[in-house]
Amino acid sequence: MTISSKAGNLADRRGYHHGNLREALIEGAKRLIAERGPAGFTLSDAAKIAGVSPAAPYRHFKDRQALLREVAKQGFEALGARLKATALQAGAGGEGFFAMGKAYLAFAREEPAYYAAMFNTGQPEEPSSGQDDPGFAILQAAVARMLGTTDPAKTRPAALLVFALTHGLASLSAPGSIAAPGGVADPEKALEIGVSALLKGLPQVLGPSS
């Protein structure tokens, strides 16, 4: 039985109470994304999951993209909180980067709906660099500590390299991904090797700290 076919049961359990429709729609969207992907549902589908009329979602979201952007926003916030907690507990250097990378991989695995929405929502209403989410800021701060510099000309490219490695492994490990033959059998091992190589090469590539 699909998630959408269970909409009636979900509506019976939750009901519709003024004030919780927004969160019910977000939760419904997450369930639909997990089942069908970010492009595989309509605002009316989310309304059905929430147990409300097709017109009700427009009280909170002007269209499906607005709902997806909110799911993505919550995903970035949740990932940022997880990475922040990991950074506070992890050591410096390679151990810290590896711990943060593992936390990222775990988030992608445990929160597939958030992860899919975060990187498949199209253009945001307010353009940004794409690097200003909480998780990237935490990663860039860790890079700054490792390199001994706060110069964004050095910390940003280095953080992007670490992000590209981790995000790539998470994406290739996701269900339905088009990976190399055999897929990524052990993403954490691949992460460990990649982080080690990056840490050895970054100081030489970026030059002395200032």
C-alpha positions as CSV (number, residue, x, y, z in Angstrom):
1,M,0.0,0.0,0.0
2,T,1.4,3.4,-1.0
3,I,1.7,6.4,1.3
4,S,-0.9,8.3,-0.6
5,S,-3.4,5.5,-0.3
6,K,-3.1,5.8,3.5
7,A,-4.2,9.5,3.4
8,G,-7.6,8.8,4.9
9,N,-6.1,7.0,7.9
10,L,-3.6,9.8,8.4
11,A,-6.3,12.4,8.2
12,D,-8.4,10.5,10.8
13,R,-5.4,10.4,13.2
14,R,-4.4,14.0,12.8
15,G,-7.7,15.8,12.0
16,Y,-7.6,19.4,10.9
17,H,-7.0,21.9,13.7
18,H,-6.4,25.6,13.0
19,G,-2.7,26.3,13.4
20,N,-1.3,22.9,12.4
21,L,-2.2,22.8,8.7
22,R,1.2,24.2,7.7
23,E,3.1,21.5,9.4
24,A,0.7,18.8,8.2
25,L,1.3,19.9,4.7
26,I,5.1,19.9,5.2
27,E,4.9,16.4,6.7
28,G,2.7,15.2,3.9
29,A,5.1,16.6,1.3
30,K,8.0,14.8,3.0
31,R,6.1,11.5,2.8
32,L,5.3,12.1,-0.9
33,I,8.9,13.1,-1.7
34,A,10.1,9.9,-0.1
35,E,7.7,7.8,-2.2
36,R,7.7,9.7,-5.5
37,G,10.5,12.2,-5.6
38,P,10.4,16.0,-5.4
39,A,8.7,16.3,-8.8
40,G,6.2,13.5,-8.3
41,F,3.3,15.1,-6.5
42,T,1.0,18.1,-6.5
43,L,-0.2,20.5,-3.9
44,S,-3.5,18.7,-4.0
45,D,-1.7,15.4,-3.2
46,A,-0.2,17.1,-0.1
47,A,-3.7,18.4,0.8
48,K,-5.1,14.9,0.6
49,I,-2.4,13.5,2.8
50,A,-3.2,16.3,5.3
51,G,-6.9,15.5,5.1
52,V,-8.0,19.0,3.9
53,S,-9.6,20.4,0.7
54,P,-7.4,21.1,-2.4
55,A,-7.8,24.8,-1.8
56,A,-6.7,24.8,1.9
57,P,-2.9,24.7,1.2
58,Y,-3.0,28.1,-0.5
59,R,-3.5,29.6,2.9
60,H,0.1,28.9,3.5
61,F,1.8,28.1,0.2
62,K,1.2,29.8,-3.1
63,D,2.2,26.8,-5.1
64,R,4.0,23.4,-4.9
65,Q,7.4,25.0,-5.3
66,A,6.8,27.2,-2.2
67,L,6.0,24.0,-0.2
68,L,9.2,22.3,-1.6
69,R,11.3,25.3,-0.6
70,E,10.0,25.1,2.9
71,V,10.8,21.4,3.2
72,A,14.3,22.2,1.8
73,K,14.7,25.1,4.3
74,Q,13.8,22.8,7.2
75,G,16.2,20.2,5.8
76,F,19.1,22.6,5.7
77,E,18.3,23.7,9.3
78,A,18.2,20.1,10.5
79,L,21.5,19.3,8.7
80,G,23.1,22.4,10.1
81,A,22.1,21.5,13.7
82,R,23.4,18.0,13.2
83,L,26.8,19.2,11.9
84,K,27.1,21.8,14.6
85,A,26.6,19.2,17.3
86,T,29.1,16.9,15.6
87,A,31.7,19.8,15.2
88,L,31.4,20.5,19.0
89,Q,32.2,16.9,19.9
90,A,34.7,16.1,17.1
91,G,38.4,16.7,17.2
92,A,40.4,18.9,15.0
93,G,41.9,18.1,11.6
94,G,41.1,14.8,9.8
95,E,39.1,13.3,12.7
96,G,36.8,16.3,12.8
97,F,36.2,16.4,9.0
98,F,35.6,12.7,8.9
99,A,33.1,12.9,11.8
100,M,31.2,15.7,10.0
101,G,31.3,13.8,6.8
102,K,29.8,10.7,8.5
103,A,27.1,12.9,10.0
104,Y,26.3,14.3,6.6
105,L,26.1,10.8,5.1
106,A,23.9,9.6,7.9
107,F,21.6,12.6,7.4
108,A,21.2,11.8,3.7
109,R,20.5,8.2,4.5
110,E,18.1,8.8,7.4
111,E,16.2,11.8,6.0
112,P,15.8,11.0,2.2
113,A,12.9,13.4,1.8
114,Y,14.7,16.4,3.3
115,Y,17.9,15.5,1.3
116,A,16.0,15.2,-2.0
117,A,14.2,18.5,-1.5
118,M,17.3,20.4,-0.4
119,F,19.0,19.8,-3.8
120,N,16.0,19.6,-6.2
121,T,13.9,22.6,-5.5
122,G,14.9,24.7,-8.5
123,Q,15.6,28.4,-8.2
124,P,14.9,30.0,-4.8
125,E,12.7,33.1,-4.5
126,E,15.8,35.1,-3.3
127,P,19.0,34.2,-5.1
128,S,21.9,33.3,-2.9
129,S,25.4,31.9,-3.4
130,G,24.2,28.4,-2.5
131,Q,26.9,28.2,0.1
132,D,25.3,30.2,2.9
133,D,23.3,27.5,4.6
134,P,24.2,26.7,8.2
135,G,26.0,23.5,7.4
136,F,28.3,25.1,4.9
137,A,29.2,27.9,7.4
138,I,30.1,25.2,10.0
139,L,32.2,23.4,7.5
140,Q,34.0,26.6,6.4
141,A,34.7,27.4,10.1
142,A,36.3,24.0,10.5
143,V,38.4,24.5,7.4
144,A,39.6,27.8,8.8
145,R,40.7,26.2,12.0
146,M,42.5,23.5,10.1
147,L,44.3,25.9,7.7
148,G,45.0,28.5,10.4
149,T,43.4,31.3,8.3
150,T,40.0,33.0,8.0
151,D,40.8,34.3,4.5
152,P,37.6,33.4,2.5
153,A,39.7,33.1,-0.7
154,K,41.3,30.0,0.9
155,T,38.6,28.7,3.2
156,R,35.7,28.8,0.8
157,P,37.4,26.8,-2.0
158,A,38.7,24.3,0.5
159,A,35.2,23.9,2.1
160,L,33.7,23.5,-1.3
161,L,36.1,20.6,-2.0
162,V,35.2,18.8,1.2
163,F,31.5,19.5,0.5
164,A,31.7,18.2,-3.0
165,L,33.4,14.9,-1.8
166,T,30.8,14.3,0.9
167,H,27.8,15.4,-1.1
168,G,28.9,13.3,-4.1
169,L,29.2,10.2,-2.0
170,A,25.8,10.8,-0.4
171,S,24.2,11.3,-3.7
172,L,25.8,8.2,-5.3
173,S,24.7,6.2,-2.3
174,A,21.1,7.4,-2.4
175,P,18.3,5.0,-3.5
176,G,17.8,5.2,-7.3
177,S,21.0,7.0,-8.0
178,I,23.0,6.5,-11.1
179,A,26.3,5.4,-9.8
180,A,29.4,3.8,-11.2
181,P,29.2,0.0,-11.8
182,G,28.9,-1.6,-8.4
183,G,27.8,1.6,-6.7
184,V,29.5,2.9,-3.6
185,A,29.9,-0.2,-1.5
186,D,31.3,1.6,1.6
187,P,30.8,5.4,1.4
188,E,32.3,5.9,4.8
189,K,35.5,4.2,3.8
190,A,35.6,6.3,0.6
191,L,35.0,9.4,2.6
192,E,37.9,8.5,4.9
193,I,40.3,8.1,2.0
194,G,39.0,11.3,0.3
195,V,39.3,13.4,3.4
196,S,42.8,12.1,4.0
197,A,43.9,13.0,0.5
198,L,42.3,16.5,0.7
199,L,44.0,17.3,4.0
200,K,47.4,16.3,2.6
201,G,47.0,18.3,-0.5
202,L,45.1,21.5,0.6
203,P,48.0,23.3,2.3
204,Q,50.3,22.8,-0.8
205,V,47.6,23.9,-3.2
206,L,46.4,27.0,-1.2
207,G,49.8,28.1,-0.1
208,P,50.9,29.3,3.4
209,S,48.3,30.7,5.8
210,S,48.2,34.4,6.3
